[in-house]
Amino acid sequence: MAYDDTTFRRPGDEKTESDPAAYRRRVQYDDTAGTTLDQSLRSPVTTTGALPAVTDDGRDRLGIHLGWEVMLLVAAGVLGFLLRREDVAALQRPALDALLVTGAAIGLLTLGAGLTLRAGVPNLALGPISLAAALQYAENGDQGVVKALVPALIIAAAGALAIAVLVVVLHVPGWAATLAAGLGVIVYIQMRPGPVVVQGDWDPTGKAFLFFGGFALLAVLGGALGAIGPVRRFVGRMRPVGDPARRRGAAAAVPAVLALIVSSVFAVGAGVLLAAQADRPIEPETGIEWTGIALGLAMLAGTSAYGRRGGIFGTLFAVTALTLFLEYSDRLDLKIALFAIAAAVFTAGLIVTRFVESYGAAYQPAATEEWNAAASNGTWSPTLPETWNSPATPAPRSDRWG
């Protein structure tokens, strides 16, 4: 039975794709088609001009982070048990106060590192800034905490602002710009001929619980805010999407500038706390080891090196565990170099980054190939015809045997 092809066409089909399979592939893979179902299912993006600022692939699977944080809590508990078994007085006042101040100082560095990681501008100058602030306090502590602290805060904030402007205007990687700044701070540190004896008599252990409690509050609050999608996207506008050399736009400048300034201020506070309770002169070294410890702890806590993912309680537990380990190794006189500790923590943080990136992403079901009933020659449509023409009545056959 023969039929006319035009009988089975819908009105207006003359302007459609001649190959339905090719049309389906074009709709599926064309990123510029904003009205397709594929586009409607995608996560929202924040754009600056024609370039997307941050592509958010959905909510984090926080169960992975919480499971890892339980392991960090167990590790901190084991270290606390070992420290208490070694010396019961280590977890009692006044030794506990000094331990809490040390934990608060390390925690401030870790908070600064985690914040800049989430903002896409990792601050490699945290350690040198902290050591420079410690030397500043050691030299001027006899004039009072305020007079010794305020100049360090102003210089650190102004330097961070200058670096942030450099990062935003030239759009260079944050780690490269902050590394250059850190090298400059190291030059300032090593201008001193020898160790500097702390001149002030301010003792921060009297407010140890306040300092550590403030750090714990900031750590948990920051982790909780980082789990909120809009906040996470706002902070991470500077993270590269597509071509990393493309400018992110003015909207990405605000969180990057704030992250660099806040992290530098945290580093100054950490340096002052470490210097104020030091029982020996402050050595004019490099401070890079503290940068490694801060970034390593931030990643070990669950913050991805890519900045996209992070936990809630991980920073608090990781800092507590390292503080207890440092005290335990000091009690045992193990004499482990800070550079070795920084290398170990940083390596462990990279492993955790791979773990949270592999298992912390939102669940994506496996894509299945959709069956397409359309023929590729464009002569047949799988839809039902709107009209149906009955075949004509065949003419009577003539008698072939006549």
C-alpha positions in Angstrom: 0.0 0.0 0.0 1.4 3.4 -0.9 0.7 6.6 0.8 1.6 10.3 0.3 4.3 11.5 2.7 2.6 14.9 3.1 -0.4 13.2 4.6 1.5 12.4 7.7 3.1 15.8 8.3 1.9 18.2 10.9 1.1 21.7 9.8 4.2 23.9 10.1 6.7 21.0 10.1 8.3 22.4 7.0 10.5 24.7 9.2 11.6 22.1 11.7 14.8 20.0 11.7 14.9 17.5 8.9 16.8 15.0 11.2 15.1 14.6 14.5 18.0 12.7 16.0 20.4 15.6 15.1 17.9 18.1 16.5 17.8 16.2 19.8 21.6 16.1 20.0 21.8 19.8 19.4 19.3 20.6 22.1 21.1 18.4 24.6 24.6 19.8 24.1 23.9 23.4 23.1 24.7 25.5 26.2 23.2 28.6 24.7 19.7 27.2 24.4 18.1 28.8 27.4 14.6 27.4 26.9 15.3 23.7 26.7 14.4 21.2 29.4 18.1 20.5 29.8 18.8 24.1 30.7 15.9 24.3 33.1 17.3 21.4 35.1 20.7 22.9 35.6 21.7 24.6 38.8 21.7 28.4 38.9 24.8 30.3 37.9 25.9 33.8 38.8 27.1 35.6 35.7 29.2 38.7 35.1 28.7 39.7 31.5 28.9 36.7 29.4 31.1 34.6 31.7 29.6 32.5 34.5 31.1 33.3 37.9 30.4 30.2 39.8 28.6 27.0 38.6 27.0 25.3 41.6 26.3 21.6 41.0 23.9 21.3 43.9 23.9 20.8 47.6 26.9 19.1 49.3 26.4 15.7 50.7 27.1 16.7 54.3 26.9 13.1 55.5 30.4 12.5 54.2 31.7 15.6 56.0 30.0 14.7 59.2 31.4 11.2 59.1 34.9 12.5 58.6 34.4 15.0 61.5 33.5 12.1 63.8 36.8 10.5 62.9 38.6 13.8 63.7 36.8 14.0 67.0 37.9 10.5 67.8 41.5 11.3 66.9 41.3 14.4 69.2 39.9 12.3 72.0 42.7 9.7 71.6 45.4 12.4 71.7 43.7 13.9 74.8 43.7 10.5 76.5 47.4 10.0 75.7 48.3 13.5 76.9 46.4 13.0 80.2 48.0 9.6 80.7 51.5 11.2 80.2 50.8 14.1 82.5 47.5 14.6 84.3 48.4 18.3 84.9 48.6 19.0 81.2 44.8 19.2 81.0 44.3 21.1 84.2 44.8 24.8 84.9 47.1 26.6 84.5 48.5 24.4 81.8 45.1 24.1 80.2 44.9 27.8 79.8 48.1 27.9 77.9 46.9 25.0 75.7 43.7 26.8 74.9 45.6 30.0 73.9 47.8 28.0 71.6 44.7 26.3 70.1 43.0 29.7 69.6 46.1 31.1 67.8 46.4 28.0 65.5 42.6 28.2 65.0 42.8 31.8 63.8 45.4 30.9 61.2 43.2 27.9 60.1 40.1 30.1 59.8 42.0 32.5 57.6 43.3 29.7 55.4 39.9 28.1 55.1 38.2 31.4 54.3 40.6 32.2 51.5 40.3 28.7 50.1 36.6 29.0 49.9 37.0 32.5 48.2 39.4 31.1 45.6 42.3 33.3 46.8 44.4 31.1 49.1 46.6 33.3 51.3 50.2 31.9 51.4 51.4 34.9 53.5 49.5 33.9 56.6 52.6 32.4 58.4 55.0 35.3 57.6 52.3 37.8 58.7 51.8 36.0 61.9 55.5 35.9 62.7 56.0 39.5 61.8 53.1 40.4 64.2 54.8 38.3 66.9 58.0 40.2 66.4 56.2 43.5 66.4 54.5 42.7 69.7 57.8 41.4 71.2 59.6 44.6 70.4 56.8 47.0 71.4 54.8 45.0 74.0 56.1 47.2 76.9 54.1 50.1 75.5 50.8 48.2 75.9 48.8 45.7 73.9 46.9 48.3 72.0 49.9 50.3 70.9 51.7 47.2 69.8 48.7 45.6 68.1 47.1 48.5 66.2 50.0 49.3 63.9 50.3 45.6 63.0 46.6 45.4 62.2 46.7 48.5 60.1 49.8 47.4 58.1 48.4 43.9 57.6 45.0 45.2 56.4 46.6 47.8 54.1 48.9 45.2 52.6 46.1 42.7 52.2 44.0 45.4 50.4 46.9 46.1 48.1 47.3 42.5 47.2 43.6 42.1 46.7 43.6 45.0 44.3 46.4 43.4 42.4 44.6 40.1 42.3 41.3 41.7 41.1 42.7 44.3 38.7 45.3 42.1 37.0 43.3 38.9 37.7 46.4 36.9 38.7 46.1 33.8 40.9 45.6 34.6 44.6 48.2 32.1 45.7 50.9 33.8 43.4 50.1 37.3 44.6 50.1 36.3 48.3 53.3 34.3 47.9 55.0 37.4 46.6 53.6 39.4 49.6 54.8 36.6 52.0 58.3 36.9 50.5 58.3 40.6 51.1 57.2 40.0 54.7 60.0 37.5 55.2 62.5 40.2 54.1 61.1 42.5 56.9 61.4 39.6 59.4 65.0 38.7 58.6 66.2 42.3 58.9 66.6 41.5 62.6 70.1 40.3 63.6 68.9 37.8 66.2 66.0 36.6 68.4 63.8 39.2 70.0 62.9 39.0 73.7 59.3 39.7 74.4 59.1 43.1 76.2 55.5 43.1 77.3 54.0 41.4 80.3 50.5 40.9 79.0 49.3 37.3 79.8 46.5 36.1 77.5 46.0 32.9 79.6 43.7 34.8 81.9 41.1 34.9 79.1 42.0 31.6 77.5 38.4 30.2 77.5 37.2 33.4 75.9 39.8 33.3 73.1 39.2 29.6 72.4 35.4 29.9 72.7 35.5 32.8 70.2 37.5 30.7 67.7 35.1 27.7 68.2 32.1 30.0 67.5 33.6 31.5 64.4 34.6 28.0 63.1 31.2 26.4 63.5 29.3 29.5 62.3 31.5 29.8 59.3 31.1 26.1 58.4 27.3 26.4 58.8 27.2 29.5 56.6 29.4 27.8 54.0 26.9 25.0 53.6 24.2 27.5 52.4 24.1 27.7 48.7 23.7 31.4 48.1 26.4 32.2 50.7 28.8 29.6 49.2 28.2 31.0 45.7 28.8 34.6 46.8 32.0 33.8 48.6 33.3 31.7 45.8 32.8 34.1 42.9 36.5 34.3 42.3 36.9 30.5 41.8 37.9 29.8 38.2 35.2 28.6 35.8 36.2 27.6 32.3 39.2 29.6 31.3 40.9 30.6 34.6 42.6 33.6 33.0 39.2 35.3 32.1 38.3 38.2 34.4 35.6 37.4 36.9 34.2 40.9 36.9 33.6 43.5 39.7 31.1 41.4 41.6 33.8 38.8 42.3 36.1 41.5 43.8 34.1 42.0 47.0 34.4 38.5 48.6 38.1 38.2 47.5 39.1 41.5 49.0 37.2 40.7 52.3 38.7 37.3 52.5 42.3 38.5 52.1 41.8 41.3 54.6 40.0 39.2 57.2 42.6 36.4 56.9 45.5 38.8 57.4 43.8 40.3 60.5 43.4 36.8 61.9 47.1 36.1 61.2 48.1 39.2 63.2 45.9 38.1 66.1 47.4 34.6 66.0 51.0 36.0 66.1 50.3 38.3 69.1 48.7 35.4 71.0 51.7 33.1 70.3 54.2 35.8 71.3 52.4 36.9 74.4 52.6 33.5 76.0 56.0 32.6 74.6 58.6 31.6 77.3 61.5 32.1 74.9 62.7 34.8 72.5 61.0 35.0 69.1 63.2 33.7 66.3 63.3 35.7 63.1 62.6 32.8 60.7 60.3 32.6 57.7 56.9 31.6 59.0 56.2 29.5 55.9 55.8 26.4 58.2 52.8 28.1 59.8 51.3 28.7 56.4 51.6 25.0 55.6 50.0 24.1 58.9 47.1 26.5 58.4 46.3 25.4 54.9 46.9 21.8 55.8 44.5 21.9 58.7 41.9 23.7 56.7 42.0 20.9 54.1 42.2 18.2 56.8 39.1 19.7 58.4 37.2 19.0 55.1 37.6 22.3 53.2 38.4 21.3 49.6 41.6 22.7 48.1 39.4 23.7 45.2 37.2 25.7 47.6 33.9 24.3 46.7 33.1 22.0 49.6 33.6 22.1 53.4 32.3 20.7 56.6 30.9 22.3 59.7 32.8 21.1 62.8 35.9 19.9 61.0 38.0 23.1 61.7 37.3 22.9 65.4 38.2 19.2 65.7 41.2 19.4 63.5 42.7 22.3 65.4 42.0 20.7 68.7 43.7 17.5 67.6 46.8 19.3 66.3 47.1 21.4 69.5 47.0 18.3 71.6 49.5 16.6 69.4 52.0 19.5 69.7 51.6 19.5 73.5 52.0 15.7 73.6 55.1 15.7 71.5 56.6 18.5 73.6 55.9 16.5 76.8 57.7 13.5 75.3 60.5 15.7 73.9 60.1 14.3 70.5 61.6 17.4 68.8 59.6 17.1 65.6 60.3 20.1 63.3 57.3 22.3 62.5 58.2 21.9 58.8 57.8 18.2 59.1 54.5 18.6 60.9 53.3 21.0 58.2 54.3 18.6 55.4 52.5 15.7 57.0 49.3 17.8 57.7 49.3 19.3 54.2 49.7 15.9 52.6 46.9 14.5 54.7 44.8 17.5 53.7 45.3 16.8 50.0 44.1 13.2 50.6 41.0 14.5 52.4 40.4 16.9 49.5 40.3 14.0 47.1 37.9 12.2 49.5 35.4 15.0 49.9 35.5 15.8 46.2 34.8 12.2 45.2 32.1 11.5 47.7 30.8 15.0 48.8 29.3 16.0 45.5 25.5 15.9 45.0 24.3 12.5 43.8 24.0 12.5 40.0 22.2 9.5 38.5 23.9 7.8 35.6 22.9 9.2 32.3 21.0 6.8 30.1 20.7 7.0 26.4 17.2 8.1 25.5 15.6 5.9 22.8 14.7 8.0 19.8 12.1 6.5 17.5 12.7 9.0 14.8 14.3 7.9 11.6 17.4 9.7 10.5 16.3 10.2 6.9 13.6 12.7 7.9 10.8 10.8 6.1 8.9 9.4 9.1 7.7 10.9 12.4 6.9 8.7 15.4 3.9 10.9 16.3 0.4 9.9 15.3 -1.0 11.6 12.2 -3.7 14.2 12.7 -5.5 12.9 9.6 -5.9 9.5 8.1 -6.8 9.1 4.4 -8.5 5.8 3.7 -6.9 4.0 0.8 -8.7 4.2 -2.5 -11.0 1.3 -3.4 -8.9 -0.9 -5.8 -10.3 -1.2 -9.3 -11.7 -4.7 -10.3 -9.1 -6.8 -11.9 -9.7 -8.0 -15.4 -10.0 -11.7 -16.1 -6.5 -12.8 -17.2 -7.8 -16.2 -18.4 -10.3 -14.9 -20.9 
